C-alpha cells in the first residue's frame, strides 16, 4: 500500500519478535512450492471504514480534522492503494486441527480501496472449518512506512521499517492486516477486510537558526507507543506484543528513535522550517493494547552529534540531546489508524540566546598573546550583546577572567582596528565578531578584509591578561546574565563552552568536570551535520582543527563550511589520555582571583 504524503516524511525501524520460536516464513520462500496440491481459494479484499477515514489530532490541543484515505482537501495527506500495484502477502490458515502460514500470494490492487488474491489450501485441511488471517508485506520500490516482513507458522507477524527515512519520498508502506475470517458458503472464496495497525506521528519543526541544519534523527518518548513488536494473528482478536524501546537505559532514556535523511530546519528567508513550520514528516508506532497512557508523549529532534553521543542521564540539564522537543498537553490514548501531530520549535533566541563560539585561534600555550576568539550570531535575528560575557578559567592559579561584551568599543585598545559604521553593541543575524589578543598586528588587516562584522583588539598579553589570553591552554565560556561557570550551581550562566566537558554522576548527584588542555592549533566549528546551537557542555563532535601555519587567518571572520583540510578533534573524552585533559571537581568557591575587562565602571560589582 502506498501513502502519498504531500509533505516531508519519515517513519519507523526494524521489528523482531522475541517470542517467536518457530521458523520464520518469507513471501519469496521456496516453501510455497509445497502447496501446489489442494484447493485454490480466491479472496476479495477491501479496506475497512476506519482505514478509509484517517482522523488527525494536534497533540498540542488544536481542533481535530478528518482526512479521507483517498484524499485530503487541504492536500496534506492521502492514503490510497495504487491501481495495478502488486503487494506480497502472508496468509495464515487454520481449521482448528492444522495451521500454517502460506507464502507466495500477491494482492493485486484494482482500485484505491479494493484488491484480490489467490492462495492454495493443502488437502489435509477441513474447508468447512477453515479460517484465514492476512498481513500485508512490503511493496516494491516503496521504502518508507511500516510493513510485515516475516510471519512464523504460529501466525506471529513481525513488523519492519527502514533504518533511515527518506524524507524526499512521498510513498509509504501501510501496515494492514485482516483477522481470522471463514470461507464463503461456496467453499472456494473468502471476503476479507483490512484494518490499519498502529498510529502515525506527524512531526513538523521550525527554527530561528540563520544556517540550515539537518535533522539527523527523532526520538519518540511515550509510555504506551512502540515502533517494534509482533502481531499474533492466530486468535480471533489479534494480539500486539511490543518489544523494548530501542534506547532503554535505566535513569537515562527510554525512547524509540529513527534516522532521517533529506530534511532540515533553519536558514535565511521567510519559508517553511524558519518562520513557519515545515510540512510534517511521519513515523509509525503502535500503542500497547489495554494499557492506559499516564505520561505526556514527547517528540525530540536531534542533530548528528547529540544523536551519536549516546544517552545521558535525565538529570543532565547541560546535555543538548533533549533540548528541542514538543510535548502533548495531556496523556493521549492513541487509536489505531489515527494521526497525531507534534510541532517542535527549535528556537535559539528563546532558549540560550543564539551566540556561539565558532573559532578559537590558539597560538602560544604559555601566554596566549596571539589568541583569537570568534563569536557568531547563529540566529536569523539581531542579538544585543548586553549581558553577554566571555569567561576564561585558569585552574592552576584559580583565576577567573571576565570580559563584558555589552559594548565592544570599551574593550578596544586600538580604536583604528574596529570597523567603522558597524555597531559595537549588537551582532546582526548570521554575522561574526572577532576578539584579538595583542600579538596579532599582522593578522588584523587580513581579518578586516573578510566578512567579519566587527573586530576588537583587546590588548591581551602576558602583562595584561584578559578573557582572550587568560587561562591560556584551558576552556573558554560564553555566558549570559553573569559569569558563574560552576556547573553544579543552579545559577550557572554558561550558554556555550569550548574545552570543558561535564558528566553527571548519579551516585553523588553532581557534575564531574573535565577541563581540557588546548594545543597550539586553530579550532573550528563547522556548519554541516549539526544543529548550530549553543552547547553548554563541550561537544568535540561539532569541532574540527587545523594547523596554525596552514590555516593562517583565512577562517577568521565568518562561520565556515567544513572543508577536507580540517581534521576532527580526538582525545576529548573522559577516560582518554591524560595529555588531553585534566579532571577537576571545582566550584566557584575555588576562584581566588578575578580580573574584569573593562576595568572602569562598577558593572562587575552589581551596583
ZILIN-V896315 format. One record per residue. SS is DSSP state (h for helix, s for strand, l for the rest). Layout:
# ZILIN-V896315
ss=SS
ss=SS
This chain:
# ZILIN-V896315
ss=l
ss=s
ss=s
ss=s
ss=s
ss=l
ss=l
ss=l
ss=l
ss=l
ss=l
ss=l
ss=l
ss=l
ss=l
ss=l
ss=l
ss=l
ss=l
ss=l
ss=l
ss=l
ss=l
ss=s
ss=s
ss=l
ss=l
ss=l
ss=l
ss=h
ss=h
ss=h
ss=h
ss=h
ss=h
ss=l
ss=l
ss=l
ss=s
ss=s
ss=s
ss=s
ss=s
ss=s
ss=s
ss=s
ss=s
ss=l
ss=h
ss=h
ss=h
ss=h
ss=s
ss=s
ss=s
ss=s
ss=s
ss=s
ss=l
ss=l
ss=l
ss=l
ss=l
ss=l
ss=s
ss=s
ss=s
ss=s
ss=l
ss=l
ss=l
ss=l
ss=l
ss=l
ss=l
ss=l
ss=s
ss=s
ss=s
ss=s
ss=l
ss=l
ss=l
ss=l
ss=l
ss=s
ss=s
ss=s
ss=s
ss=s
ss=s
ss=s
ss=s
ss=s
ss=l
ss=l
ss=l
ss=l
ss=s
ss=s
ss=s
ss=s
ss=l
ss=l
ss=l
ss=s
ss=s
ss=s
ss=s
ss=l
ss=l
ss=l
ss=l
ss=s
ss=s
ss=s
ss=s
ss=s
ss=s
ss=s
ss=s
ss=l
ss=l
ss=l
ss=l
ss=l
ss=l
ss=l
ss=l
ss=l
ss=s
ss=s
ss=s
ss=s
ss=s
ss=s
ss=s
ss=s
ss=s
ss=l
ss=l
ss=l
ss=l
ss=s
ss=s
ss=l
ss=s
ss=s
ss=s
ss=s
ss=s
ss=s
ss=l
ss=l
ss=l
ss=s
ss=s
ss=s
ss=s
ss=s
ss=l
ss=l
ss=l
ss=s
ss=s
ss=s
ss=l
ss=l
ss=l
ss=l
ss=l
ss=s
ss=s
ss=l
ss=l
ss=s
ss=s
ss=s
ss=s
ss=s
ss=s
ss=s
ss=l
ss=l
ss=l
ss=l
ss=l
ss=l
ss=s
ss=s
ss=s
ss=s
ss=s
ss=s
ss=s
ss=s
ss=l
ss=l
ss=s
ss=s
ss=s
ss=s
ss=s
ss=s
ss=s
ss=s
ss=s
ss=l
ss=s
ss=l
ss=l
ss=l
ss=s
ss=s
ss=l
ss=l
ss=s
ss=s
ss=s
ss=s
ss=s
ss=l
ss=l
ss=l
ss=s
ss=s
ss=l
ss=l
ss=s
ss=s
ss=s
ss=s
ss=l
ss=l
ss=l
ss=l
ss=l
ss=l
ss=s
ss=s
ss=s
ss=s
ss=l
ss=l
ss=l
ss=l
ss=s
ss=s
ss=s
ss=l
ss=l
ss=l
ss=s
ss=s
ss=s
ss=s
ss=s
ss=s
ss=s
ss=s
ss=s
ss=l
ss=l
ss=s
ss=s
ss=l
ss=l
ss=l
ss=l
ss=l
ss=l
ss=s
ss=l
ss=l
ss=l
ss=s
ss=l
ss=l
ss=l
ss=l
ss=s
ss=s
ss=s
ss=s
ss=s
ss=s
ss=s
ss=l
ss=l
ss=l
ss=l
ss=l
ss=l
ss=l
ss=l
ss=l
ss=l
ss=s
ss=s
ss=s
ss=s
ss=s
ss=l
ss=h
ss=h
ss=h
ss=h
ss=h
ss=l
ss=l
ss=l
ss=l
ss=l
ss=l
ss=l
ss=l
ss=l
ss=l
ss=l
ss=l
ss=l
ss=l
ss=l
ss=l
ss=s
ss=s
ss=s
ss=l
ss=l
ss=l
ss=l
ss=l
ss=l
ss=l
ss=l
ss=l
ss=l
ss=l
ss=s
ss=s
ss=s
ss=s
ss=s
ss=s
ss=s
ss=s
ss=l
ss=l
ss=l
ss=l
ss=l
ss=l
ss=l
ss=l
ss=s
ss=s
ss=s
ss=s
ss=s
ss=s
ss=s
ss=l
ss=l
ss=l
ss=l
ss=l
ss=l
ss=l
ss=l
ss=l
ss=l
ss=s
ss=s
ss=s
ss=s
ss=s
ss=s
ss=l
ss=s
ss=l
ss=l
ss=l
ss=s
ss=s
ss=l
ss=l
ss=l
ss=s
ss=s
ss=s
ss=s
ss=s
ss=s
ss=s
ss=l
ss=l
ss=l
ss=l
ss=s
ss=s
ss=s
ss=s
ss=s
ss=s
ss=l
ss=l
ss=l
ss=h
ss=h
ss=h
ss=l
ss=l
ss=l
ss=l
ss=h
ss=h
ss=h
ss=l
ss=l
ss=l
ss=l
ss=l
ss=l
ss=l
ss=l
ss=s
ss=s
ss=l
ss=l
ss=l
ss=l
ss=s
ss=s
ss=s
ss=s
ss=s
ss=l
ss=l
ss=l
ss=l
ss=h
ss=h
ss=h
ss=h
ss=h
ss=h
ss=h
ss=h
ss=l
ss=l
ss=l
ss=l
ss=l
ss=s
ss=s
ss=s
ss=s
ss=l
ss=l
ss=l
ss=l
ss=l
ss=l
ss=l
ss=l
ss=l
ss=l
ss=l
ss=l
ss=l
ss=l
ss=l
ss=l
ss=l
ss=l
ss=s
ss=s
ss=s
ss=s
ss=s
ss=l
ss=l
ss=l
ss=l
ss=l
ss=l
ss=l
ss=l
ss=l
ss=l
ss=l
ss=l
ss=l
ss=s
ss=s
ss=s
ss=s
ss=s
ss=l
ss=s
ss=s
ss=s
ss=s
ss=s
ss=s
ss=l
ss=l
ss=l
ss=l
ss=s
ss=s
ss=s
ss=s
ss=s
ss=s
ss=s
ss=l
ss=l
ss=l
ss=l
ss=s
ss=s
ss=s
ss=s
ss=s
ss=s
ss=l
ss=l
ss=l
ss=l
ss=l
ss=l
ss=l
ss=l
ss=l
ss=l
ss=l
ss=l
ss=l
ss=h
ss=h
ss=h
ss=s
ss=s
ss=s
ss=s
ss=s
ss=h
ss=h
ss=h
ss=h
ss=l
ss=l
ss=l
ss=l
ss=l
ss=l
ss=l
ss=l
ss=s
ss=l
ss=l
ss=l
ss=l
ss=l
ss=l
ss=s
ss=s
ss=l
ss=l
ss=l
ss=l
ss=l
ss=l
ss=l
ss=l
ss=l
ss=h
ss=h
ss=h
ss=s
ss=s
ss=s
ss=l
ss=l
ss=l
ss=l
ss=h
ss=h
ss=h
ss=l
ss=l
ss=s
ss=s
ss=s
ss=s
ss=s
ss=l
ss=l
ss=l
ss=l
ss=l
ss=h
ss=h
ss=h
ss=l
ss=l
